[in-house]
Amino acid sequence: MSRSGGGLAAGAAALCALLLPLSGTEAMASPRMSDAPGGAASYEPADGAVPVTGTESSADGPELERAKTYSDTIGPGQKKYYRVRLDDTSNAFISTVVAPPPGTRSGILDGIQISLTSANGTPCSSNPSVYFGGDTTRPLAGYASRRIQGDSSQCQEAGDYLYTVSWAGSRTTGTAKWPIELTYMAEPGLKPGADEPEAPTGWSSKAPSPSSGTPQKVSGGTGFNDAAAIGDGTWRDDLEPGDSRFYRVPVAWGQQLFLRAQLANTTSDSSAFAVNGLRLALYNTARGLVADKSTGYRGAPAGTDLGTAPAAYANRFTTGAEAESAMRFQGWYYVQVTLDPKVSGSVPMTLNVGLQGEAQPGPPYDGDPAAAGFGLDGAGPGGGGADPTMRTIGFAGIGAGTVLVLGLGAWQLASRRRRPAEDGDADTDVAYSR
């Protein structure tokens, strides 16, 4: 990005778009509509989501176009086919969110399995499954992918591919259907002849000290589409039984994200123990699961935490460490906090967010990652590729007044545009280190 006056104004506008929602005393998501006992709210679909019906036959599956979001349903025993058209230069990520109504009960193996294959049935990646793991239903997401690899002939050609979503689990009968949301994102490849960036080394798993001061009030969203934008600091929300609240945090190349969710005591007379009373999950820009932790809750204060590897393009080449591999993008990362429906009454929750590390230059993309939804200066699922200096200023917690000065005269240009890891115990050490 140019350091000229025009470039600085554009950078300021981008910075305002990112930070202004965080500068007040309260960051708000869309109004939450409660439709379940206890006040929990259902998943909010994307504005303009296209209704679609997956088919039983692979020959008839409807096409999912890139950069669009689709809505469908799935029920016990169903397997649905869709088509996606891939080019021969982009890394493709096709995600599914399954969003049962709050309070819905599930078996320990209930969930979905997703896959991406060539027209002749060749798998393009492993076939991930997402499971509820018991009776705590909540929105879950995962993606299947196709990565462009110079040393592979598997799924590298341009053409039509098959994307499937299958019911997985013990509930093979019945009529109840759960909403699903499908999204196809295409990340540009690297410039011809460019070297693939190397993975970061020497990073630490030690979380930064929590921010001091009064927590900022925030109202989390119901899912990825209305997740409340938050940043480095301490945030305060109130959870209803069965609630899943979503928040989004901007993570630049080279940065690590550390999270701690802490439940306060409940004023309810009930002291029933909920094994997975509090769940904390993190998803990446393409809606792929990074980590999932939980802890029990009996009405006394309890918490759980997690930390990540630095966001790096080379993480995608990591084998045997799914949480590290998932930190493969710069962009918005989605935090999900869930309160078990067995908990009685509303419970105050604090969320500590820590970003550690200097923002680094990105890889030499052969295309615009912002237009594809990956990055930080736009308003889509991932934003774009803001100037590293501007990003660093933003993540350092620049004051609202300074942001307003930087953006004066330009702010009007801005627009706002899930396999689960094993459960962890309360107060466990950060799970990912080198």
N, C-alpha and C positions, 0 to 999 in steps of 0.2 A: 504494500500500500504506500502511496506517495506520502512524504512528510510535508508536502506543500500545504498552504492554507486550506485549499479545497479538500485535500485528503484528511487533514486534521478535523475539519468540520464533519466530514462523513464519518470519521472514526468516533467523534463525539456523539453524533446522532446514534450510532450503533451502541455506544456505551450507555447512553441514556435509555435506549430500548431495553437493554439488559438489566440495568440497575435501578431505574426509577421505581419499578414495582416493589423494590425491597427497601426503599429509603424512608418510608413512613413508619408509623408505629405498628402497622398491621398489613400483612400481605394476604390478599384475599383471593380465593378461587371462585369459580362460578357458584351461584346459589345452590345449596344442597337440598335435594328433595328426598325426604325420608319416606320410605315405603315398607319398612319392616318393623316388627316388634322391637322396642328398645330404641328406635330412632335411627338405626343404621340406614345409609343411603345406597341405592343401586348405582352401578357403573354408568357413567355418563358417556354415551356414544359420541363419536366425532361429528362435528357439524358437517353436514353434507355427505355423510357416509352413504355409499351406494348399496342399496339392498341387493343381495345376490343369493342364489340357491345352488349350492354344490350338488353334484349329481352322483348317482351310484355307478355310472359308467364312465370310464376314463375317456371315452370317445366324445362325450357331450359336456364336459366340464366348462363352465363359463370362464372367460379370461379375466385375470386380475392385472390391471395396468399399473405401471410404476407410478409412485407418488400419489396414489389414490388409496382411500380407506374404504373397506367394504364391511357390511354387516350380514350375518347369517345366524343360524341356530344349529345345535347338534344335540342329539338324544342318544339314549342307551343303544349300543350295538351299531350305530351308524358309522359309515366311512364315506367321506365326501371328497370328490375330485374337483380340482380347479386347474386351469391352464395359466402359465406365465410365459411370456416371450422374453428370452434373454439375448443380449448381444454377446459379442466375444471379447469385450474389453472391460466390463464392469463386474465388481463383486456384488452379488445379489443376496439380499436378506428378506425372506418372506416370513412374516410373523403372524401368530394367532394369539389373541387374548380370549380366554374363556372366563365368563363373568356370571356365575350363578347368582340368583337373588340372595341378598343377605339373609342369614338364618337357615338357608338350605343345608340339609344334612348330606353327608357323602360317606362312602366306604373308604377304607384306608388306601385302596388302589384306584379309586376313581380319578379320572383326569382325561387328558387327551394325548395322542401321539401324532407328530407331524413329520412329513418327509417331502423331499424334493428329489425327483428322479428325471432322467432323460426320457424321451418318448419310448425308448426300448427297455425301460426299467432299470437303468444303471443308477445307483444312488449317487447323489452329488455330495453328500455329507452324511455324518451319522444321523440317525433318526431320533431326535430328542423327544422325551416324554415329560409332561408336567403333571404332578399328582398333588392332590389335596392332603394326603397323609392322615386322614381321619375326618372328624366331624367339623373341623373349622374351615368352612368354605370361604373363599375370597377370590378376587380376580387373580388369575395366573397367566403368564405369558411365556412364549418361547419362539425361536425362529429356526428354520432350516436355511442353509446357505449354499451358494456356489462361489468358490474363490478361484479367480484367474491364477493359474500356476504355469509357468513356463516349462516345467519338467513333467507335466501331466497331460494326458489326452482325455481324461475323464470329465465329461460335462463342460468342455471348453468351447464347443461350437455355438454359434448363434442359432436360435430356433425355438420351437415350442417345447416346454417342459411341463411335467405334471407335479402339482402340489396337492398333497392329501392331508386331511385332518380326520383322525379316527378316534372314536370313543374308546378309551382304555379303562378297564376296571371291572369291578364286580357287578355293577348295575347294568345287566344286559337286557332287562325287560323294563316295561313301563312306558309312559307317554311323555314324561316331563322333558322339555328341551331347554337348554341353556343358551343364552346369547354368546356368539363369538364375533370377534372383530379381526379382520385380516388387512395387513398392510404390506406392500411391496416397495422396498427401498433399494436403490442401485448406487453403490459407492464407486466413483470413478477409479479406474486403474492408475498405475504410475506411468509417467512419461516413458516412451520407448528408450531402452538403454539405461534407464535410471537404476541406481543401486537401491535395493530394499533397505530401509533404515534398520539399524541394529537395536536390539532390546536394551533398555536401560539397565545399568548395573549399580550395585552399592547402595540401593535404597533401603530405608529403614521401615520396620513395621510399628515403630513407636508413634503413637498418636500425639498430636500437639495438645498443649494444655487447653482446656475449655475456655471459651471467652467469659469474661467477667461481666457483671452488670445485669440489669433486668432483662429477662428473655423478651424477645419481640413476639407479639401476638400474630398467629397465622391460622388460617382456616384451610386445611388440606383439601384437595380435590378428591373425586371419587375414582379417578383412574388417570391414564396417561394424557387424556385429552384436556382435562381441566386441572392438572397438577399445579399447585401453587409454587411460584418461583421463589426460592430462598437462596441464601449464600452462606458464607463463613459466619458463624455465630451461634447463638442459642435461641431456639424458637419454642413457642408455647401453644399447645392446642388442647382441645378436650375431645376424648373419644367416647363414643357410645358402644354398648355391647354389640359385637358383630361388625363394627366399623372397619373399613380399610381406607386410610387417608393417604393421598399421594402428594409428593412434593418433588420439584425438579431443581437440580443443582448444576451450574455450569462448571465443567472440568476441562481444562486446557491440556494440550500435549505436555507430558512430563509431570503432571500433578497427580498426587494421591488424594483420595477422599476418605475421611474418617467420620464415622457416625456412631452416636450413642443415643438410644431411645430409653427414656426413664419414665415409668409410671409412678405417680404419687399414690398415697393411700386412698382408699375409697371410704366414703362416709356411710356406705350401705351396711346393714346389720349382717348381711350374708358373708360367710367366710369360706365358701366352697372353693376348693383348689382347682384351678384350671392349669393343666399340664403345659399347654402352649398358650398361656394367657396373653403374652405379648410376642408378636412376630415382627421382625425387622428384615426387609428384603430390599435389594438394590438391583435395578435393571439398567442396561446400557442404552445408548441412543437408538438402537434398532430394536429395542424391546427384548433383548436377550438377558437371561438371569445372570447376574454376577455373583451374588451370595444371598443366603437365606438363613437367618438365625432366629432362635426363639428362647423363651424362658418362662418358667411357671409364675403364677400370680395367685396370691391368697388374700389380697386386700391391703397388704403392706407394700411399701415402696420396693420396686424391682426394676431391673434394667438389663439391656443387652447391647453389645456393640459389634462393629465390624470395621475393617479397613481394607484398602485395595492396593494393588500394585500401581505404579505410575501409568497413566494413560499413554500408550505407545503403539504405533502401527505394527511393530514387530511382535507384539504380544500374540497376534493371531497365529504365529508359527509355533507357539509354545505347546508342547504335548504333555498330557497328564496333569495339567493344572488348569481346570476350566475357569476358575475365578480369575486367574491371571489372563487367560486367553480372551475373556470377555471384555477386558479393559483395552480394547483395540481401537477406540474412537476418541476423538475430541468432540465435545458437545454436551448436550443436556443428559444427565443421568437421573434416573427416577427412583425416589425413595418411597417405599410402601410400609406403612405401620398399621398393624391389624390388632384389634382387641377381640379376644375370644368372646363369643356370644354368651358363654356361661357366666361371665363376669356380671355382677349386679351394679347397675347404675353407671352414670357418666364418670369417667376417670380423667383427671388432668395428666397431660403428657408433656415432657420437655424433650426436644430433639437437639443434640449438640452436633454441629456440622463443622468439620475442620478440613481446610484445603492446605496441602503441604507441597512445596516445591515450586520452582520458577517455571513459568510458561516457556515452552520450547518451540522452535520452528517446526512446522508440519512437514509431511512427506511431499515429494514432488509429484502432485496429482496431475494427471493428464485430463483436466476438466475442472469444473467448479464444484467443490464439495458442498458449498452453501446451497446451490440449486438442487442438490440431491438430498438435502436435509441433514448434512453432517457439518458441524461447526458451531460458532458461538455468536456471530454478529447478525444473524437473521432471526426470523420469528417462527420457523418451522420446527419439526421435531429435533433437529440438530443445530439449526442456525447456519452460520457460515464461517469464514476464515478471517476474523478480525485481526488487525495489526497486533503482533505479540506485545508491543509496548502498551497499547491500550488495554489489552486483556489483563496484563499484569497489574495495571492501575486499578482496574475494576475489582480483581480478586483480592487486592490488598485492603479492601474495605473503604474505598474513598468515600468521603462524606457526601451527603445528599446535596449540600450547597455547592461543593466543587463540581459535582456532576452537572448541576443545573447551569453553572457558569460555562462549562465546556460545551454544553449542548445548546446554549442560547442562540436562537435563530435557526437551529437545525433540528431541534427535537421533533418538529412536526413531520420530519421524514421517516421517523421510526414507526414501526407497526409490530404489534405482538403477534406477530405470527406465532419364558420363565421356565436339565435335571436339577431339582432342588438340592442344595448342599445340606449336610447333616445338621440337625438342630444343635444349638450350642446352649450352654448354661449361662446363668446370669454372671456378669462381671468376668467373663472369660477374656483371655488375651486376644489381641487382634489376630485373625486367623491366617493372614497371608504375609509371608516374609520370604526372603531369599537367604 
